[in-house]
Amino acid sequence: MSFNFNLSYSYDDIIRSLLLLKKNYSHVVHIETIGISHDHREIPLVKIGKDNPGPLYLAGVHARESINPVVLLACMDKLIENYYAKQIPELENYTLYFIPLLNPDGYEIATNGYDSIKDQSLKKALKKCKVDASEFKYNAKGIDINRNFDCKSYVKSKTSGTKMSEPETKALVHACELYHFMGMIDFHSRGNSIYYYREAMSDDYNQNQLEIAQMLSKITGYHLNIISDENPDQKSGGNTVHYFSEHFNLPALTIETIEDEATFPLSTDYRKTVYEQIKKIPLEFLKILIAKD
Ligand SMILES: [Zn+2]
């Protein structure tokens, strides 16, 4: 694998890596911009494979969870390498989708500080943020994207924003409506675990989610979160996965990488560990969905 875990990855480096993948493997890799952030950074969607829509893999929703975007780059790199070694017949018939960094402004703040925001009025407003940049979870307007989605559990609060108000939220919705993904996994970083239960959905839906989560648990070694942990304070709704479940009635799970005790900024040493834990997920989740279809 050509991917280097020891390099630093700014937003620009991530974009450069994606463009290099596209240049080297234009036969099977396509990239498009699905939205522009408040501070004018493009939000890329990467398509790997052919023909029928497969699942979407999403990362970088929460700014400070800086390991997963880079690990998804490594997963894409390996996937393409295996494809060219003729080990992935599924990609002759299905396309896998990746949004490795939905919140580029937040990622830049968390990894390079508040001064990485170019727009002066945004920067001025962010100065009021009392939180250390390395702990920053939000987008450049201080909104938690993972509380901003249209779904039954959305609750208006200071950090949720008005439902669907944010460019990052709109970018994901646009991609979902355009591509009809088979399912979705949103990678976050808290506790090596998997969230699968959706209060707003039917028993049948949740039984299917449980079966998928158990298979993903075997692959990753991550434990399943109990049902009461899904939205314990009734203020943790409005998520990407809630939106996807309720609007498309298709599987959507949250996979939390990284141990509970980890502190921010997350050590880049986690990249290799997380990669080993989740590297099989993109293809295996596709196979699970094909088998269940
Ligand atoms: Zn998160």
Residues whose N, C-alpha, C, O or C-beta is under 5 A from the ligand:
A	BS01	ZN	H62 H188 S189
